[in-house]
Structures are given as C-alpha cells and as structure tokens.
Amino acid sequence: MNHVPVLIAGGGPVGMTLARTLALYGVRCLLVERNPTTTRHPKMDITNGRSMELFRRLGVADKLRAVAVPEENNFDISWITSLVGRELHRFRYPSVAAKRTEIRARNDGTQPREPAMRVSQVMIEPVLRDAIVDHPLVDARWGVAFEDFDQDEAGVTVTLRTQETGAIEQVRCDFLAGCDGGTSAVREKLGIALEGRAAVAHRFMVHFRSDARELLQAFGIAWHYQKATGTIIAQDDKETWTLQMRLPPGSDPTAVDPHKLLDDFAGKSFPREILVANPWFTHLLLAERYQGGRVFLAGDAAHQYIPTGGYGMNTGIGDAVDLGFKLAATVKGFATQGLLESYERERRPVGHRNRIASERHTGVRLKIAELYQSERDPEALGRAIAALGNAENESWGIEFGYRYDGVEGDPVIYEPTTAPGARLPSTFLSDGSALYDRLGPWFTLLHFGGADPSALIDAAPAPLDVVYLDEPGLAAIYETRLVLVRPDTHVAWRGNGCDDGAAVWARVLDGRLA
C-alpha cells in the first residue's frame, strides 16, 4: 500500500495552499480532487491583504497578481439606481499601486505587507495548481475522489476512486486533511455536525462575458456596482462579470431567466455571452470540531459564510497555513501532539468570529435594501447609505487583528501588537527592505538589541533564523527586545530577556503561547 505523510482531500484554493505549505517545509503529500480540472465557477473575487502576505511567503504572490485585475484599478464600491440611472454613493478604495505607496508612507506597523487583490477564483486556481503539480514533494491528482477512511493509532487508511475508470485505490497516510468543501465527505465520515444557519438566503448567479463597458462601467471603474437586490462584480474590469442576485422567498429557481435578471439590473438590454448561471444558497455554518484523531478540517469543510466581507476562502487560507506548518513540524519530529491539537483551539474561534462578521455585514445590506423601498429622494438615499458605512470592506481588525490568545479586538480597527498569538506587525527597515521578507521559513527570532538571545538559540529544537535589528525608530512597535515568530508570522513568545530557552520552546512546540 502506498504511504504518504499527509493526504489532502480537495483541490480547491485551501487544499492547494496546504499542499504548497507542506512542500515548503519538506513534507510529502498527496492531493486528490474529484473534479477533472480547476473550477469554472467564480466563487470569490477578493484575496485580502492577510492572504496575500501568506501567499508571498509561499512564493506565489507575484504569479497570482499577474492574473488579477490591473494594479492601477481601484476597489471602489458603488451603490446605484441602475446602470442607466444614477450613482447614489461611492465608497472609494485605493488601487494596489496606490495602496503600496500608502503602506510605505505609513510605516507604523498598522499596514499589511501586501495589498489585497481583486481576482476571481477561476483565475487563482490554475496558478496554485501550477505551483504544486511539478513539485517533487506533491502528488496532485485531479479526477480522483475521496471515498472513505479508517484511522487507528498509527495512521489513516484512505480509499480513493478514479472518476474516469472507477478504479479503487487505498493509501496509507499519517494524517488526513479534509479540504473538500461545504458538503465535505471527510466531515461526514468524522460525524462532525455543523452549527449555525443553513440556507440563509436564496441567490442566483450569472457569470457572463460582455464588452459593453460603456454600460457596465457607466460611472467609471468600480469593483462592485450594487443595488438593493444584487451586485454586479467586475471580475477583470474588461470583459468578464458576475451578477449575484438575491431571490425573493419562495422563488422557483428553475423559472429564473438569467437574461432578464441582467436586463433588469442594468436597466436596458446589452450584448453578452452567459458562461455559467445557477441558483445557490448562502449559509452561516461552523463545524463543531476541526479535528477527529488524525483527521482535520479546513476551509469550507469547517466553515461556510455569506460572501459579504469575503471571509470564506480567505479564512481557509489562514487555516491551511496554520495546519500546514503544524503538520510539518509533527512529521519532522519537532513537535508534540499538543501542537496539532492547537489547530482547532486557534482556528475555530477565528472561524466563529468571521461567521458573525459576515452576518453583521449582511444585516447592513438588508438595511440598505429597506432604504431603497422607503426613501424616494436619491440624494437622501445616498446620504443614508454613506451613513451606514461599508464595514464589510473596511474590517481591518477582522482581517489582520485576529489573535490566538483569546483576545478579541475591534473588528474594524487593527491595532499592531506583538502579544503572543497576534500577527507580527509589518514594517519596512531603514535600508528599505521589508521585515517580513527577512523572516525565515520556520521560526524567526527578532533581536532588537539590549538582550542576550543565546538561551533561545542554543535550545532551539526546530529550525531558527535570527534577525539582528538596529532599528531604534521601529523598536517601539515591537514592544520587547526579543520576539519569537512562528512560521505563520504569528508571535509565539516575546520578552526583554530569556533565562530558560528550553522551557519557552517546550511550550511553543506543544501548541501553547509562551
């Protein structure tokens, strides 16, 4: 029987990110995806700044940006009466190019290392696939379905089926990761229930191609043009678009005419080619557990959200990197069982927090929909929309401020800190380089002077890079003289001195914050 340290069920962005993470740390894996190729469905359209930081560490950020919307284009959100009517209010957000300038100018730890990216999942998946298919440590197979598993104290036996031929294969692995989506067979086999609300709203999606930019960008380039009933998403600001419409309760999805939906939203007919059109339901669900023995859940298998806020895939990328380095450390023999057990303890509260945020953002959209019905004066409607705000695209605390120490900060405001469990603040050094780019692939000890790091260095059982910094202008941002950073760029430990490095490492590699 073939043996592999980690088997990944599911070849979407989360599964592929997990495979890339394991490969970075020198761990072999097998990834299987039941579909014959990457997705045709535009399931998401924003990769947030935190995900881009993680993708940068995985070496794929530049390749992803190459297939994204041009970096000079904005991220604006525009509320309209129709595309032939008037613009009521526009929430303005900078382009990637402008955001990079802002990041450099505000070197105070409040900014991300990478700006967000506007791109469809249709475009992301082939890039991630290219990053793993030829890697010597990754065996990636499309058209192969996960069927079943049995686990014991020593490992997991997984049953796979080749879709084209029906051939059955069994593979032995040390650990199984279920990244197989909202209908996860891995989760079902584990007997893990979902808590929350299923089928929150009935929606209809129309993915189409059109060069009618004079209509589809009637008020200038914008990421979203929104009305009470739905949104047109500019996937590439050129010819590819997606209409997401909220269907009234009791609607018959089989009776929906996608062409009529497009015409009604725009206010007139226009030439287009429909690529995909289908109904779907939004959910607000969270797995009751993220682990069952040697089997773990990540991405949509663990949590499902309404798209408002863009937390679905982005939360899953955080899952994949957290789980990936912990699996790798365990396989390499650096860690105790406690490190793997900390995956659920750290990531499930993030999943819960993001579910609440998604629901909260949807509530704002519903209030705006009510305003469309009650407020007939366009000027007053625009002012009311502006007053409600657009926190779904401004929740920097949700995006960058999630912590693993149980502390929940403001969901909108990100406050930089090196408290153990928090994301390491990003800054640029006096030589112009980024501190994030100085971090090693495994653990990194930042030394800001005035303390002896030898206890931590000498006791290190895992790979450790030491970065000595003479940065008096930045030292205050990092709060202590020594900061130990995990592979996922969260802080593991900090202090102004260390007498017992072995004790610190014992806690860190047992999944505890030191």
FITIGU-515188 format. One record per residue (C-alpha): residue number from 1; x, y, z. Coordinates in pm, whole numbers. Layout:
<atoms>
k NUM&xx X&yy Y&zz Z .
...
</atoms>
This chain:
<atoms>
k 1&xx 0&yy 0&zz 0 .
k 2&xx 131&yy 343&zz -95 .
k 3&xx 223&yy 561&zz 204 .
k 4&xx 240&yy 940&zz 224 .
k 5&xx 277&yy 1159&zz 535 .
k 6&xx -25&yy 1378&zz 455 .
k 7&xx -321&yy 1317&zz 224 .
k 8&xx -531&yy 1619&zz 126 .
k 9&xx -889&yy 1561&zz 15 .
k 10&xx -993&yy 1855&zz -201 .
k 11&xx -804&yy 2055&zz -461 .
k 12&xx -955&yy 2400&zz -422 .
k 13&xx -752&yy 2701&zz -308 .
k 14&xx -736&yy 2578&zz 53 .
k 15&xx -621&yy 2226&zz -34 .
k 16&xx -364&yy 2356&zz -282 .
k 17&xx -236&yy 2613&zz -32 .
k 18&xx -195&yy 2337&zz 226 .
k 19&xx 0&yy 2128&zz -27 .
k 20&xx 225&yy 2423&zz -110 .
k 21&xx 282&yy 2489&zz 262 .
k 22&xx 378&yy 2129&zz 334 .
k 23&xx 615&yy 2128&zz 37 .
k 24&xx 782&yy 2446&zz 165 .
k 25&xx 864&yy 2262&zz 486 .
k 26&xx 990&yy 1950&zz 310 .
k 27&xx 691&yy 1721&zz 370 .
k 28&xx 547&yy 1495&zz 101 .
k 29&xx 173&yy 1496&zz 39 .
k 30&xx -90&yy 1354&zz -192 .
k 31&xx -371&yy 1586&zz -302 .
k 32&xx -684&yy 1445&zz -466 .
k 33&xx -967&yy 1642&zz -626 .
k 34&xx -1282&yy 1471&zz -758 .
k 35&xx -1334&yy 1725&zz -1038 .
k 36&xx -1128&yy 1680&zz -1355 .
k 37&xx -991&yy 2032&zz -1353 .
k 38&xx -993&yy 2361&zz -1164 .
k 39&xx -1322&yy 2543&zz -1106 .
k 40&xx -1527&yy 2724&zz -1370 .
k 41&xx -1736&yy 2894&zz -1100 .
k 42&xx -1634&yy 3244&zz -979 .
k 43&xx -1677&yy 3162&zz -610 .
k 44&xx -1485&yy 3460&zz -476 .
k 45&xx -1343&yy 3785&zz -611 .
k 46&xx -1116&yy 3926&zz -338 .
k 47&xx -796&yy 3788&zz -190 .
k 48&xx -740&yy 4003&zz 116 .
k 49&xx -413&yy 4151&zz 234 .
k 50&xx -356&yy 3886&zz 501 .
k 51&xx -392&yy 3605&zz 247 .
k 52&xx -154&yy 3788&zz 14 .
k 53&xx 104&yy 3808&zz 296 .
k 54&xx 80&yy 3434&zz 335 .
k 55&xx 92&yy 3374&zz -40 .
k 56&xx 404&yy 3590&zz -54 .
k 57&xx 573&yy 3358&zz 195 .
k 58&xx 470&yy 3063&zz -21 .
k 59&xx 631&yy 3226&zz -325 .
k 60&xx 316&yy 3265&zz -536 .
k 61&xx 204&yy 3626&zz -477 .
k 62&xx 357&yy 3770&zz -794 .
k 63&xx 215&yy 3493&zz -1013 .
k 64&xx -129&yy 3547&zz -863 .
k 65&xx -112&yy 3920&zz -925 .
k 66&xx -21&yy 3852&zz -1288 .
k 67&xx -372&yy 3711&zz -1349 .
k 68&xx -556&yy 3967&zz -1133 .
k 69&xx -719&yy 4297&zz -1218 .
k 70&xx -459&yy 4558&zz -1326 .
k 71&xx -284&yy 4706&zz -1023 .
k 72&xx -384&yy 5060&zz -1125 .
k 73&xx -757&yy 4984&zz -1091 .
k 74&xx -949&yy 5079&zz -779 .
k 75&xx -1150&yy 4869&zz -534 .
k 76&xx -1449&yy 5108&zz -526 .
k 77&xx -1798&yy 5001&zz -418 .
k 78&xx -2078&yy 5194&zz -590 .
k 79&xx -2447&yy 5196&zz -499 .
k 80&xx -2671&yy 5283&zz -794 .
k 81&xx -3034&yy 5304&zz -900 .
k 82&xx -2943&yy 5117&zz -1220 .
k 83&xx -2663&yy 5129&zz -1473 .
k 84&xx -2872&yy 5370&zz -1684 .
k 85&xx -2990&yy 5564&zz -1377 .
k 86&xx -2766&yy 5740&zz -1127 .
k 87&xx -2491&yy 5669&zz -880 .
k 88&xx -2614&yy 5719&zz -523 .
k 89&xx -2291&yy 5681&zz -329 .
k 90&xx -1940&yy 5551&zz -392 .
k 91&xx -1712&yy 5410&zz -124 .
k 92&xx -1363&yy 5476&zz -258 .
k 93&xx -1068&yy 5243&zz -202 .
k 94&xx -718&yy 5270&zz -348 .
k 95&xx -571&yy 5054&zz -620 .
k 96&xx -292&yy 4810&zz -544 .
k 97&xx -39&yy 5062&zz -675 .
k 98&xx -179&yy 5343&zz -458 .
k 99&xx -202&yy 5115&zz -155 .
k 100&xx 164&yy 5020&zz -190 .
k 101&xx 253&yy 5390&zz -173 .
k 102&xx 35&yy 5429&zz 137 .
k 103&xx 195&yy 5126&zz 303 .
k 104&xx 543&yy 5272&zz 254 .
k 105&xx 437&yy 5615&zz 378 .
k 106&xx 267&yy 5483&zz 695 .
k 107&xx 549&yy 5272&zz 834 .
k 108&xx 395&yy 5242&zz 1181 .
k 109&xx 301&yy 4874&zz 1193 .
k 110&xx -65&yy 4933&zz 1104 .
k 111&xx -27&yy 4838&zz 739 .
k 112&xx -11&yy 4499&zz 565 .
k 113&xx 297&yy 4372&zz 388 .
k 114&xx 81&yy 4317&zz 78 .
k 115&xx -227&yy 4497&zz -55 .
k 116&xx -541&yy 4299&zz -129 .
k 117&xx -601&yy 4161&zz -477 .
k 118&xx -910&yy 4163&zz -698 .
k 119&xx -922&yy 3831&zz -878 .
k 120&xx -1171&yy 3552&zz -944 .
k 121&xx -1121&yy 3205&zz -804 .
k 122&xx -1143&yy 3090&zz -1167 .
k 123&xx -808&yy 3264&zz -1219 .
k 124&xx -648&yy 3178&zz -883 .
k 125&xx -685&yy 2803&zz -901 .
k 126&xx -473&yy 2742&zz -1216 .
k 127&xx -188&yy 2946&zz -1064 .
k 128&xx -198&yy 2745&zz -741 .
k 129&xx -219&yy 2425&zz -941 .
k 130&xx 92&yy 2520&zz -1139 .
k 131&xx 270&yy 2583&zz -809 .
k 132&xx 221&yy 2225&zz -692 .
k 133&xx 181&yy 1989&zz -990 .
k 134&xx 551&yy 1976&zz -1075 .
k 135&xx 678&yy 1996&zz -718 .
k 136&xx 876&yy 1683&zz -628 .
k 137&xx 708&yy 1662&zz -286 .
k 138&xx 349&yy 1693&zz -413 .
k 139&xx 149&yy 1423&zz -590 .
k 140&xx -154&yy 1616&zz -715 .
k 141&xx -431&yy 1424&zz -890 .
k 142&xx -748&yy 1568&zz -1044 .
k 143&xx -1037&yy 1337&zz -1128 .
k 144&xx -971&yy 1128&zz -817 .
k 145&xx -1239&yy 1126&zz -546 .
k 146&xx -1201&yy 1070&zz -174 .
k 147&xx -1436&yy 785&zz -82 .
k 148&xx -1372&yy 676&zz 276 .
k 149&xx -1117&yy 641&zz 552 .
k 150&xx -1040&yy 435&zz 860 .
k 151&xx -795&yy 551&zz 1123 .
k 152&xx -607&yy 384&zz 1404 .
k 153&xx -338&yy 491&zz 1647 .
k 154&xx -64&yy 466&zz 1385 .
k 155&xx -228&yy 634&zz 1085 .
k 156&xx -515&yy 661&zz 840 .
k 157&xx -613&yy 431&zz 553 .
k 158&xx -789&yy 629&zz 280 .
k 159&xx -996&yy 485&zz -3 .
k 160&xx -979&yy 673&zz -335 .
k 161&xx -1168&yy 627&zz -661 .
k 162&xx -1054&yy 736&zz -1007 .
k 163&xx -1359&yy 904&zz -1159 .
k 164&xx -1298&yy 807&zz -1522 .
k 165&xx -1236&yy 435&zz -1468 .
k 166&xx -1392&yy 366&zz -1129 .
k 167&xx -1066&yy 210&zz -1012 .
k 168&xx -1031&yy 192&zz -633 .
k 169&xx -703&yy 254&zz -452 .
k 170&xx -613&yy 255&zz -84 .
k 171&xx -344&yy 486&zz 50 .
k 172&xx -194&yy 489&zz 397 .
k 173&xx -113&yy 830&zz 547 .
k 174&xx -7&yy 968&zz 883 .
k 175&xx -264&yy 1250&zz 865 .
k 176&xx -568&yy 1333&zz 652 .
k 177&xx -683&yy 1690&zz 580 .
k 178&xx -1042&yy 1741&zz 468 .
k 179&xx -1040&yy 2045&zz 238 .
k 180&xx -1332&yy 1908&zz 40 .
k 181&xx -1581&yy 2191&zz 65 .
k 182&xx -1918&yy 2257&zz 217 .
k 183&xx -2052&yy 1906&zz 151 .
k 184&xx -1733&yy 1753&zz 294 .
k 185&xx -1728&yy 1374&zz 288 .
k 186&xx -1441&yy 1383&zz 536 .
k 187&xx -1650&yy 1582&zz 785 .
k 188&xx -1945&yy 1350&zz 734 .
k 189&xx -1730&yy 1042&zz 797 .
k 190&xx -1598&yy 1203&zz 1117 .
k 191&xx -1957&yy 1260&zz 1230 .
k 192&xx -1891&yy 1630&zz 1294 .
k 193&xx -2206&yy 1841&zz 1291 .
k 194&xx -2242&yy 2198&zz 1169 .
k 195&xx -2382&yy 2468&zz 1394 .
k 196&xx -2546&yy 2786&zz 1273 .
k 197&xx -2795&yy 2861&zz 997 .
k 198&xx -2819&yy 2677&zz 667 .
k 199&xx -2985&yy 2824&zz 357 .
k 200&xx -2984&yy 3179&zz 492 .
k 201&xx -3067&yy 3331&zz 154 .
k 202&xx -3152&yy 3204&zz -193 .
k 203&xx -2936&yy 3356&zz -463 .
k 204&xx -2889&yy 3333&zz -837 .
k 205&xx -2552&yy 3375&zz -1003 .
k 206&xx -2495&yy 3476&zz -1366 .
k 207&xx -2133&yy 3469&zz -1484 .
k 208&xx -2103&yy 3631&zz -1824 .
k 209&xx -1876&yy 3787&zz -2082 .
k 210&xx -1950&yy 4126&zz -2238 .
k 211&xx -1754&yy 4416&zz -2384 .
k 212&xx -2036&yy 4665&zz -2313 .
k 213&xx -1812&yy 4861&zz -2077 .
k 214&xx -1986&yy 5189&zz -2156 .
k 215&xx -2284&yy 5041&zz -1968 .
k 216&xx -2120&yy 4801&zz -1722 .
k 217&xx -1879&yy 5073&zz -1607 .
k 218&xx -2128&yy 5353&zz -1656 .
k 219&xx -1994&yy 5558&zz -1364 .
k 220&xx -1630&yy 5460&zz -1406 .
k 221&xx -1430&yy 5163&zz -1292 .
k 222&xx -1563&yy 5002&zz -974 .
k 223&xx -1517&yy 4660&zz -822 .
k 224&xx -1890&yy 4628&zz -733 .
k 225&xx -2197&yy 4805&zz -865 .
k 226&xx -2473&yy 4738&zz -610 .
k 227&xx -2848&yy 4772&zz -582 .
k 228&xx -3095&yy 4656&zz -321 .
k 229&xx -3143&yy 4323&zz -493 .
k 230&xx -2794&yy 4236&zz -606 .
k 231&xx -2444&yy 4317&zz -724 .
k 232&xx -2250&yy 4316&zz -1048 .
k 233&xx -1888&yy 4223&zz -984 .
k 234&xx -1622&yy 4335&zz -1229 .
k 235&xx -1401&yy 4024&zz -1247 .
k 236&xx -1136&yy 4173&zz -1473 .
k 237&xx -1262&yy 4531&zz -1548 .
k 238&xx -1262&yy 4435&zz -1914 .
k 239&xx -1499&yy 4161&zz -2032 .
k 240&xx -1581&yy 3918&zz -1751 .
k 241&xx -1852&yy 3994&zz -1495 .
k 242&xx -2069&yy 3820&zz -1237 .
k 243&xx -2419&yy 3916&zz -1130 .
k 244&xx -2525&yy 3796&zz -785 .
k 245&xx -2896&yy 3843&zz -717 .
k 246&xx -3096&yy 3775&zz -402 .
k 247&xx -3410&yy 3582&zz -497 .
k 248&xx -3737&yy 3655&zz -314 .
k 249&xx -3851&yy 3385&zz -68 .
k 250&xx -4049&yy 3115&zz -240 .
k 251&xx -3899&yy 3179&zz -583 .
k 252&xx -3876&yy 2891&zz -826 .
k 253&xx -3509&yy 2885&zz -934 .
k 254&xx -3594&yy 2677&zz -1242 .
k 255&xx -3814&yy 2961&zz -1367 .
k 256&xx -3544&yy 3228&zz -1344 .
k 257&xx -3439&yy 3379&zz -1676 .
k 258&xx -3075&yy 3492&zz -1639 .
k 259&xx -3106&yy 3728&zz -1934 .
k 260&xx -3400&yy 3904&zz -1771 .
k 261&xx -3202&yy 3934&zz -1446 .
k 262&xx -2920&yy 4106&zz -1632 .
k 263&xx -3151&yy 4342&zz -1818 .
k 264&xx -3345&yy 4432&zz -1504 .
k 265&xx -3027&yy 4508&zz -1310 .
k 266&xx -2873&yy 4716&zz -1586 .
k 267&xx -3192&yy 4898&zz -1684 .
k 268&xx -3159&yy 4802&zz -2051 .
k 269&xx -3059&yy 4512&zz -2269 .
k 270&xx -2696&yy 4471&zz -2377 .
k 271&xx -2491&yy 4211&zz -2566 .
k 272&xx -2337&yy 3931&zz -2357 .
k 273&xx -2243&yy 3565&zz -2350 .
k 274&xx -2356&yy 3376&zz -2041 .
k 275&xx -2084&yy 3141&zz -1917 .
k 276&xx -2248&yy 2995&zz -1606 .
k 277&xx -2589&yy 3056&zz -1449 .
k 278&xx -2727&yy 2875&zz -1146 .
k 279&xx -2912&yy 2919&zz -816 .
k 280&xx -2736&yy 2865&zz -485 .
k 281&xx -2787&yy 2916&zz -113 .
k 282&xx -2580&yy 3116&zz 134 .
k 283&xx -2500&yy 2960&zz 472 .
k 284&xx -2372&yy 3066&zz 812 .
k 285&xx -2226&yy 2742&zz 944 .
k 286&xx -1934&yy 2633&zz 1159 .
k 287&xx -1810&yy 2280&zz 1227 .
k 288&xx -1846&yy 2184&zz 1592 .
k 289&xx -1494&yy 2041&zz 1579 .
k 290&xx -1199&yy 2086&zz 1343 .
k 291&xx -1025&yy 1760&zz 1434 .
k 292&xx -1103&yy 1394&zz 1484 .
k 293&xx -793&yy 1200&zz 1577 .
k 294&xx -551&yy 1216&zz 1287 .
k 295&xx -805&yy 1387&zz 1059 .
k 296&xx -851&yy 1763&zz 1026 .
k 297&xx -1094&yy 2001&zz 854 .
k 298&xx -1005&yy 2326&zz 678 .
k 299&xx -1176&yy 2581&zz 455 .
k 300&xx -1542&yy 2535&zz 361 .
k 301&xx -1539&yy 2190&zz 520 .
k 302&xx -1503&yy 2373&zz 852 .
k 303&xx -1695&yy 2696&zz 791 .
k 304&xx -1938&yy 2846&zz 539 .
k 305&xx -2027&yy 3213&zz 519 .
k 306&xx -2236&yy 3460&zz 326 .
k 307&xx -1992&yy 3623&zz 80 .
k 308&xx -2022&yy 3969&zz 236 .
k 309&xx -1676&yy 4056&zz 366 .
k 310&xx -1501&yy 3795&zz 154 .
k 311&xx -1420&yy 3576&zz 453 .
k 312&xx -1475&yy 3233&zz 301 .
k 313&xx -1161&yy 3148&zz 105 .
k 314&xx -951&yy 3398&zz 299 .
k 315&xx -1032&yy 3229&zz 630 .
k 316&xx -948&yy 2898&zz 464 .
k 317&xx -604&yy 3021&zz 354 .
k 318&xx -530&yy 3101&zz 719 .
k 319&xx -648&yy 2751&zz 813 .
k 320&xx -418&yy 2592&zz 555 .
k 321&xx -104&yy 2776&zz 664 .
k 322&xx -168&yy 2716&zz 1036 .
k 323&xx -242&yy 2347&zz 984 .
k 324&xx 38&yy 2309&zz 732 .
k 325&xx 324&yy 2420&zz 950 .
k 326&xx 190&yy 2221&zz 1246 .
k 327&xx 160&yy 1903&zz 1041 .
k 328&xx 510&yy 1960&zz 904 .
k 329&xx 660&yy 2017&zz 1248 .
k 330&xx 494&yy 1699&zz 1372 .
k 331&xx 607&yy 1490&zz 1074 .
k 332&xx 962&yy 1628&zz 1112 .
k 333&xx 962&yy 1533&zz 1480 .
k 334&xx 996&yy 1885&zz 1623 .
k 335&xx 658&yy 1899&zz 1792 .
k 336&xx 442&yy 1717&zz 2042 .
k 337&xx 81&yy 1613&zz 1983 .
k 338&xx -21&yy 1935&zz 2154 .
k 339&xx 85&yy 2142&zz 1853 .
k 340&xx -165&yy 1965&zz 1628 .
k 341&xx -434&yy 1992&zz 1892 .
k 342&xx -380&yy 2369&zz 1900 .
k 343&xx -503&yy 2394&zz 1539 .
k 344&xx -868&yy 2371&zz 1642 .
k 345&xx -811&yy 2585&zz 1951 .
k 346&xx -665&yy 2864&zz 1738 .
k 347&xx -858&yy 2849&zz 1415 .
k 348&xx -1212&yy 2766&zz 1525 .
k 349&xx -1256&yy 3095&zz 1719 .
k 350&xx -1142&yy 3278&zz 1405 .
k 351&xx -1399&yy 3084&zz 1206 .
k 352&xx -1668&yy 3177&zz 1458 .
k 353&xx -1570&yy 3544&zz 1466 .
k 354&xx -1573&yy 3566&zz 1087 .
k 355&xx -1914&yy 3398&zz 1068 .
k 356&xx -2055&yy 3664&zz 1299 .
k 357&xx -1889&yy 3940&zz 1095 .
k 358&xx -2032&yy 3804&zz 770 .
k 359&xx -2380&yy 3801&zz 922 .
k 360&xx -2333&yy 4153&zz 1055 .
k 361&xx -2230&yy 4285&zz 712 .
k 362&xx -2532&yy 4118&zz 554 .
k 363&xx -2752&yy 4297&zz 805 .
k 364&xx -2620&yy 4630&zz 678 .
k 365&xx -2703&yy 4531&zz 321 .
k 366&xx -3056&yy 4440&zz 427 .
k 367&xx -3095&yy 4781&zz 592 .
k 368&xx -2984&yy 4945&zz 268 .
k 369&xx -3238&yy 4733&zz 78 .
k 370&xx -3509&yy 4870&zz 310 .
k 371&xx -3391&yy 5223&zz 237 .
k 372&xx -3435&yy 5161&zz -135 .
k 373&xx -3800&yy 5082&zz -62 .
k 374&xx -3871&yy 5369&zz 176 .
k 375&xx -3655&yy 5658&zz 56 .
k 376&xx -3762&yy 5810&zz -275 .
k 377&xx -3521&yy 6104&zz -278 .
k 378&xx -3194&yy 5983&zz -441 .
k 379&xx -2984&yy 6242&zz -260 .
k 380&xx -3124&yy 6139&zz 77 .
k 381&xx -3082&yy 5772&zz -11 .
k 382&xx -2718&yy 5828&zz -99 .
k 383&xx -2655&yy 6007&zz 231 .
k 384&xx -2825&yy 5727&zz 425 .
k 385&xx -2610&yy 5465&zz 254 .
k 386&xx -2298&yy 5667&zz 333 .
k 387&xx -2404&yy 5691&zz 698 .
k 388&xx -2446&yy 5314&zz 728 .
k 389&xx -2091&yy 5274&zz 600 .
k 390&xx -1916&yy 4984&zz 434 .
k 391&xx -1755&yy 4789&zz 715 .
k 392&xx -1762&yy 4472&zz 506 .
k 393&xx -1468&yy 4615&zz 310 .
k 394&xx -1306&yy 4802&zz 599 .
k 395&xx -1284&yy 4547&zz 881 .
k 396&xx -907&yy 4553&zz 921 .
k 397&xx -936&yy 4416&zz 1274 .
k 398&xx -1107&yy 4105&zz 1137 .
k 399&xx -853&yy 4075&zz 857 .
k 400&xx -527&yy 4139&zz 1043 .
k 401&xx -615&yy 4158&zz 1412 .
k 402&xx -724&yy 3801&zz 1484 .
k 403&xx -529&yy 3655&zz 1774 .
k 404&xx -477&yy 3314&zz 1928 .
k 405&xx -470&yy 3426&zz 2292 .
k 406&xx -847&yy 3466&zz 2327 .
k 407&xx -840&yy 3845&zz 2300 .
k 408&xx -1086&yy 3996&zz 2053 .
k 409&xx -1015&yy 4349&zz 1943 .
k 410&xx -1216&yy 4597&zz 1741 .
k 411&xx -1337&yy 4425&zz 1420 .
k 412&xx -1277&yy 4739&zz 1213 .
k 413&xx -957&yy 4884&zz 1361 .
k 414&xx -631&yy 4691&zz 1353 .
k 415&xx -403&yy 4769&zz 1647 .
k 416&xx -48&yy 4638&zz 1597 .
k 417&xx 90&yy 4431&zz 1883 .
k 418&xx 342&yy 4156&zz 1946 .
k 419&xx 134&yy 3992&zz 2218 .
k 420&xx 184&yy 3614&zz 2183 .
k 421&xx -78&yy 3485&zz 1944 .
k 422&xx -106&yy 3807&zz 1745 .
k 423&xx 7&yy 3858&zz 1387 .
k 424&xx 352&yy 4018&zz 1372 .
k 425&xx 321&yy 4385&zz 1265 .
k 426&xx 474&yy 4455&zz 924 .
k 427&xx 723&yy 4739&zz 874 .
k 428&xx 1000&yy 4846&zz 639 .
k 429&xx 1354&yy 4872&zz 772 .
k 430&xx 1586&yy 5168&zz 734 .
k 431&xx 1754&yy 5006&zz 432 .
k 432&xx 1416&yy 4991&zz 254 .
k 433&xx 1369&yy 4615&zz 290 .
k 434&xx 1058&yy 4464&zz 449 .
k 435&xx 1090&yy 4298&zz 787 .
k 436&xx 851&yy 4026&zz 666 .
k 437&xx 1098&yy 3942&zz 389 .
k 438&xx 1371&yy 3884&zz 649 .
k 439&xx 1171&yy 3616&zz 829 .
k 440&xx 1290&yy 3258&zz 786 .
k 441&xx 1063&yy 2981&zz 658 .
k 442&xx 1037&yy 2818&zz 1002 .
k 443&xx 1080&yy 3011&zz 1328 .
k 444&xx 1247&yy 3352&zz 1346 .
k 445&xx 1388&yy 3530&zz 1649 .
k 446&xx 1388&yy 3908&zz 1614 .
k 447&xx 1657&yy 4075&zz 1824 .
k 448&xx 1623&yy 4449&zz 1875 .
k 449&xx 1935&yy 4476&zz 2092 .
k 450&xx 1992&yy 4502&zz 2464 .
k 451&xx 1915&yy 4137&zz 2541 .
k 452&xx 2101&yy 3808&zz 2522 .
k 453&xx 1927&yy 3569&zz 2279 .
k 454&xx 2161&yy 3275&zz 2336 .
k 455&xx 1925&yy 3077&zz 2562 .
k 456&xx 1664&yy 3061&zz 2287 .
k 457&xx 1917&yy 2997&zz 2013 .
k 458&xx 2104&yy 2721&zz 2195 .
k 459&xx 1786&yy 2538&zz 2298 .
k 460&xx 1611&yy 2555&zz 1960 .
k 461&xx 1491&yy 2206&zz 1856 .
k 462&xx 1337&yy 2341&zz 1533 .
k 463&xx 1497&yy 2543&zz 1251 .
k 464&xx 1552&yy 2900&zz 1368 .
k 465&xx 1662&yy 3214&zz 1186 .
k 466&xx 1790&yy 3503&zz 1398 .
k 467&xx 1744&yy 3856&zz 1266 .
k 468&xx 1952&yy 4121&zz 1443 .
k 469&xx 1795&yy 4463&zz 1403 .
k 470&xx 1937&yy 4808&zz 1469 .
k 471&xx 1612&yy 4996&zz 1419 .
k 472&xx 1555&yy 5245&zz 1701 .
k 473&xx 1272&yy 5406&zz 1505 .
k 474&xx 1080&yy 5078&zz 1483 .
k 475&xx 1171&yy 4903&zz 1806 .
k 476&xx 879&yy 5055&zz 1998 .
k 477&xx 632&yy 4896&zz 1755 .
k 478&xx 760&yy 4550&zz 1852 .
k 479&xx 736&yy 4630&zz 2225 .
k 480&xx 1012&yy 4398&zz 2356 .
k 481&xx 1375&yy 4329&zz 2272 .
k 482&xx 1319&yy 3968&zz 2170 .
k 483&xx 1025&yy 3841&zz 1960 .
k 484&xx 995&yy 3478&zz 1854 .
k 485&xx 786&yy 3447&zz 1537 .
k 486&xx 613&yy 3130&zz 1416 .
k 487&xx 615&yy 3011&zz 1052 .
k 488&xx 266&yy 3161&zz 1003 .
k 489&xx 401&yy 3504&zz 1117 .
k 490&xx 211&yy 3495&zz 1446 .
k 491&xx 409&yy 3570&zz 1760 .
k 492&xx 499&yy 3265&zz 1970 .
k 493&xx 682&yy 3441&zz 2255 .
k 494&xx 828&yy 3779&zz 2345 .
k 495&xx 1037&yy 3922&zz 2625 .
k 496&xx 1321&yy 4151&zz 2723 .
k 497&xx 1533&yy 3853&zz 2820 .
k 498&xx 1521&yy 3475&zz 2846 .
k 499&xx 1683&yy 3258&zz 3111 .
k 500&xx 1525&yy 2925&zz 3014 .
k 501&xx 1505&yy 2882&zz 2638 .
k 502&xx 1418&yy 2513&zz 2667 .
k 503&xx 1104&yy 2596&zz 2863 .
k 504&xx 996&yy 2850&zz 2602 .
k 505&xx 1046&yy 2604&zz 2317 .
k 506&xx 867&yy 2328&zz 2507 .
k 507&xx 555&yy 2543&zz 2531 .
k 508&xx 575&yy 2671&zz 2173 .
k 509&xx 614&yy 2324&zz 2020 .
k 510&xx 336&yy 2190&zz 2239 .
k 511&xx 96&yy 2441&zz 2087 .
k 512&xx 93&yy 2682&zz 2379 .
k 513&xx 170&yy 3051&zz 2371 .
k 514&xx 479&yy 3125&zz 2577 .
</atoms>
